[in-house]
Amino acid sequence: MPHIHEKIDFTVEVFIVHKAKVLLRKHDKYGIWLSVGHVELDEDPNQAALREVKEEVGLDVELVDTKAFTQHNGHYKELIPPVGLNRHKISDTHEHVTFNYFAIANSDKVIPEKESDEWKWCSAKEIDELADIPENVVYYAKKALETIRA
């Protein structure tokens, strides 16, 4: 997805759990283990999380919702809050604000968007064995496994 703004974009990372493993992808441009993508102009972060997962890995998932209050009407919709939120530099001129979510998949059948994409279902031990994985991705991937016992 192209950038919406030259200086900053909103993105989502979804840590998907299925049968005590979390799904990670090796970013083709940066060569590091991450999760998924950009929020588009016509969607909220929850919609972006579900769309990105479906587009990039072909999975239908359910976002984990830990809040107690829910309200929906014609003018108001309570969103599932992220489990984390961060701002980080992508380059000297571009940054991302990322909403981190946990999700449950009812299948481990990944259908990658591109054949060249590298994806891996990881246990906590396998996360520790990966090279080229940022500290924040390790944290959220393991936290997803602790939170979701599926």
ZAMARGU-4260 file (C-alpha; in steps of 0.2 Angstrom, whole numbers, plus 5000, padded with zeros to 4 digits):
<rodrens>
0) 5000/5000/5000 | 5007/5017/4996 | 5010/5030/5009 | 4996/5041/5013 | 5007/5055/5019
5) 5025/5059/5015 | 5030/5061/5033 | 5019/5050/5044 | 5008/5035/5041 | 4996/5025/5053
10) 5000/5006/5053 | 4994/4990/5062 | 5003/4975/5068 | 4993/4960/5071 | 5000/4946/5081
15) 4990/4931/5076 | 4989/4915/5087 | 4983/4898/5082 | 4987/4882/5093 | 5000/4890/5104
20) 5010/4898/5089 | 5011/4916/5083 | 5013/4920/5065 | 5027/4931/5059 | 5033/4937/5042
25) 5050/4941/5036 | 5048/4959/5028 | 5054/4958/5010 | 5062/4976/5010 | 5070/4976/5027
30) 5074/4958/5030 | 5068/4957/5048 | 5053/4948/5056 | 5037/4958/5058 | 5019/4958/5057
35) 5007/4967/5045 | 5003/4984/5037 | 4995/5001/5033 | 4979/5009/5038 | 4970/5016/5023
40) 4960/5033/5023 | 4943/5025/5023 | 4945/5013/5038 | 4948/5013/5056 | 4963/5003/5064
45) 4951/4988/5068 | 4946/4987/5050 | 4964/4989/5044 | 4970/4975/5055 | 4957/4963/5048
50) 4959/4968/5030 | 4978/4967/5031 | 4978/4950/5039 | 4966/4944/5025 | 4976/4952/5011
55) 4993/4947/5017 | 4990/4929/5023 | 4973/4925/5018 | 4967/4922/5036 | 4951/4927/5044
60) 4954/4932/5062 | 4945/4939/5077 | 4954/4953/5086 | 4956/4951/5105 | 4945/4963/5114
65) 4949/4966/5133 | 4938/4981/5136 | 4921/4979/5146 | 4911/4993/5137 | 4904/4991/5120
70) 4892/5003/5111 | 4887/5004/5093 | 4874/5016/5085 | 4873/5026/5069 | 4885/5039/5075
75) 4896/5030/5087 | 4906/5014/5087 | 4917/5008/5101 | 4933/5001/5094 | 4944/4987/5100
80) 4959/4996/5108 | 4976/4991/5103 | 4987/4981/5116 | 5001/4993/5112 | 5004/5009/5102
85) 5021/5016/5096 | 5029/5029/5085 | 5045/5025/5075 | 5056/5031/5061 | 5056/5022/5045
90) 5069/5034/5037 | 5076/5051/5040 | 5060/5058/5033 | 5046/5046/5037 | 5038/5039/5053
95) 5024/5026/5057 | 5012/5027/5072 | 5008/5008/5074 | 4993/5001/5083 | 4997/4983/5090
100) 4983/4970/5091 | 4982/4952/5096 | 4970/4941/5086 | 4965/4923/5085 | 4964/4912/5069
105) 4954/4897/5067 | 4966/4890/5054 | 4985/4890/5052 | 4983/4889/5033 | 4992/4904/5026
110) 4989/4910/5009 | 5003/4923/5006 | 4999/4938/4996 | 5015/4935/4986 | 5024/4919/4983
115) 5040/4926/4989 | 5033/4931/5006 | 5041/4921/5020 | 5029/4917/5035 | 5032/4906/5050
120) 5021/4900/5064 | 5032/4901/5080 | 5032/4895/5098 | 5040/4906/5111 | 5056/4895/5110
125) 5056/4897/5091 | 5054/4916/5093 | 5070/4916/5103 | 5079/4907/5089 | 5075/4919/5076
130) 5088/4931/5069 | 5084/4948/5063 | 5069/4951/5074 | 5066/4968/5083 | 5064/4968/5102
135) 5047/4975/5102 | 5041/4961/5090 | 5048/4948/5102 | 5039/4956/5116 | 5022/4957/5107
140) 5023/4940/5099 | 5027/4932/5116 | 5014/4942/5125 | 5001/4937/5112 | 5005/4919/5116
145) 5003/4922/5135 | 4987/4931/5132 | 4979/4919/5120 | 4979/4901/5125 | 4972/4894/5109
</rodrens>
